[in-house]
Amino acid sequence: MKISQKYSHLNGEEYLIVHHKKLYKEIKEVITSIDAGKFKTKISKEKTMKGTNLYSPVDLNKEFDREFQKRNWKESRYSYYITLDRGLMEKTITMPVSDQKKFLIENGEKEPIYSYNQTDFVKDKLAVEVQFGKYAFVAYDLFVKHMLFYSGGVINLGIEILPTRKMQAQMSSGVAYYEGEVYNVMRQGRNSPPVPLLILGIEP
């Protein structure tokens, strides 16, 4: 596969080039190592494409997992306790999760709610999400997950890998694609979301 398009938000790619050139090369190597043609294994049941061979998101994800893990990229989990008190929230964001519950109870939260987010691949404070899922999953990655990891000090940059529209046309309906998601980010304004991102559009 190849990177055919890229969008740097808040100097995401520039940060990667200056501080993590070797890891950027690894990400590119993972993408180019994958032969998408091997994963055109899903037989469509949709009326407009019935019987057509489509790219399988499940099989593609497994291959990306295998290639990133070979290069020691690891899944990461960020745990936290929920509070709707903005002042308390801002104080707990960078606290270890082991301290958050006690702090919140001491400051009036009777039953703090435990929650967590996880990201597919993290290495040296870079997070990579490979997304062949529905639109909602990508929006969550870009506007919630990467932001949460960034504000919590877990990462300095979020990287989202998406199929281009050209590739998405050969997948099941409802799969998010690069052009649409970059448009959604651009429409929010130049500083939203407030986390450096690099969005990569890939295709065979």
C-alpha positions in Angstrom: 0.0 0.0 0.0 1.0 3.6 -0.3 0.4 7.0 1.3 -1.4 9.0 -1.3 -2.5 12.0 0.8 -1.6 13.5 4.1 -2.9 16.3 6.3 -0.8 17.9 9.1 -2.9 19.6 11.8 -1.1 21.9 14.3 2.3 21.0 12.7 1.8 17.3 13.4 4.0 16.1 10.5 6.6 18.8 11.1 6.9 17.6 14.7 7.3 14.0 13.5 10.0 15.0 11.0 12.0 17.0 13.5 11.7 14.8 16.5 10.9 11.3 15.3 12.2 10.9 11.8 13.1 7.2 12.4 9.6 6.4 13.7 8.0 8.2 10.8 10.1 5.9 8.5 8.8 2.9 10.5 5.2 4.0 10.0 5.8 4.4 6.2 7.5 0.9 6.1 4.4 -0.7 7.8 2.1 0.8 5.2 4.3 -0.1 2.2 4.8 -3.7 3.5 1.1 -4.5 3.2 -0.3 -6.0 0.0 -3.9 -4.9 0.1 -4.8 -7.2 -2.8 -4.4 -10.2 -0.5 -7.2 -8.9 1.7 -9.9 -8.4 -0.9 -11.6 -11.4 0.6 -15.0 -10.0 1.8 -17.9 -11.0 -0.4 -20.5 -8.2 -0.5 -24.1 -8.9 0.5 -25.2 -5.4 -0.2 -27.8 -4.9 -3.0 -25.6 -2.5 -5.0 -22.5 -4.7 -4.8 -23.8 -8.2 -4.3 -21.2 -10.8 -4.9 -18.3 -8.3 -5.3 -15.0 -8.9 -3.7 -14.3 -6.1 -1.2 -11.4 -5.2 1.0 -11.8 -6.9 4.4 -11.4 -4.4 7.3 -10.9 -7.2 9.8 -8.1 -8.9 7.8 -6.5 -5.5 7.0 -6.5 -4.6 10.7 -4.9 -7.9 11.6 -2.1 -7.3 9.1 -1.4 -3.8 10.4 -1.4 -5.2 14.0 1.1 -7.8 13.0 3.4 -5.3 11.2 3.3 -2.7 14.0 3.9 -5.3 16.7 6.9 -6.6 14.8 8.4 -3.1 15.3 7.5 -3.0 19.0 4.6 -0.6 18.8 2.3 -1.4 21.8 -1.3 -0.9 22.7 -1.7 1.7 25.5 -4.5 2.3 27.9 -5.2 5.7 29.6 -7.3 5.3 32.8 -9.1 8.1 34.6 -12.0 9.0 36.9 -14.9 11.1 35.6 -16.0 14.3 37.2 -18.2 17.1 35.8 -16.6 19.7 38.0 -14.3 21.5 35.5 -11.9 22.7 38.2 -11.5 19.2 39.6 -11.2 17.7 36.2 -8.3 20.1 35.3 -6.5 19.1 38.4 -6.9 15.4 37.9 -6.0 15.2 34.2 -2.3 14.7 34.8 -2.6 12.8 38.1 -1.8 9.1 38.2 -5.2 7.2 38.2 -4.3 5.7 41.6 -4.5 9.2 43.1 -7.5 10.6 41.2 -10.3 8.7 43.1 -9.0 9.7 46.5 -8.6 13.3 45.4 -12.1 13.5 44.0 -13.7 12.0 47.0 -11.8 14.4 49.3 -13.2 17.2 47.2 -16.9 16.3 47.3 -17.4 13.6 44.6 -19.3 10.9 46.3 -18.9 8.1 43.7 -16.3 8.9 41.0 -16.8 6.9 37.8 -13.9 4.9 36.5 -13.3 4.9 32.8 -10.5 4.4 30.2 -9.5 4.7 26.6 -7.1 2.6 24.7 -5.2 3.2 21.5 -3.8 0.6 19.1 -0.2 1.5 18.8 2.0 3.8 21.0 5.8 4.3 20.9 7.9 7.2 22.3 4.8 9.2 23.0 3.4 8.8 19.4 -0.1 7.2 19.0 -1.2 5.5 15.8 -4.8 4.5 15.0 -5.5 2.4 11.9 -9.2 3.0 11.1 -11.2 1.0 8.6 -14.4 1.4 10.7 -17.5 3.5 10.6 -17.5 7.3 10.6 -18.3 7.6 14.3 -15.1 5.7 15.3 -12.9 8.1 13.4 -14.6 11.1 14.9 -14.1 9.6 18.4 -10.4 9.0 17.6 -9.8 12.5 16.4 -11.9 14.6 18.8 -11.8 12.5 21.9 -9.2 9.7 22.1 -6.1 11.5 20.8 -7.1 14.6 22.7 -7.5 12.6 26.0 -4.1 11.0 25.6 -2.5 14.3 24.7 -4.0 16.3 27.6 -3.0 13.5 29.9 0.6 13.7 28.9 0.6 10.2 27.4 1.4 11.3 23.8 2.7 14.3 22.0 1.1 13.5 18.6 -1.8 11.5 17.2 -1.6 9.8 13.8 -4.7 8.5 12.1 -4.4 6.1 9.1 -7.5 6.0 6.8 -8.4 4.6 3.4 -8.8 7.2 0.7 -12.1 7.6 -1.1 -10.7 5.6 -4.0 -10.0 2.6 -1.7 -13.2 3.1 0.4 -15.3 2.7 -2.8 -14.1 -1.0 -2.7 -15.2 -1.5 0.9 -18.6 -1.9 2.6 -20.7 1.1 2.8 -20.3 3.3 5.9 -16.5 3.0 6.1 -14.9 6.4 6.8 -12.5 7.8 4.3 -9.6 10.3 4.4 -11.1 13.1 2.4 -14.3 13.2 4.4 -12.6 13.1 7.7 -10.0 15.8 6.8 -12.9 18.0 5.7 -14.5 17.5 9.1 -11.4 18.6 10.9 -10.8 21.6 8.6 -14.4 22.7 9.1 -13.9 22.9 12.9 -11.3 25.7 12.4 -7.5 25.9 12.5 -7.1 25.1 16.2 -9.7 22.4 16.8 -9.1 19.7 18.0 -6.3 21.3 20.1 -3.9 18.3 19.6 -1.2 17.9 16.9 -2.4 15.3 14.4 -1.1 13.7 11.2 -3.9 12.1 9.1 -2.7 9.8 6.4 -4.8 8.6 3.4 -3.7 5.2 2.1 -4.6 3.1 -0.9 -3.3 0.1 -2.8 
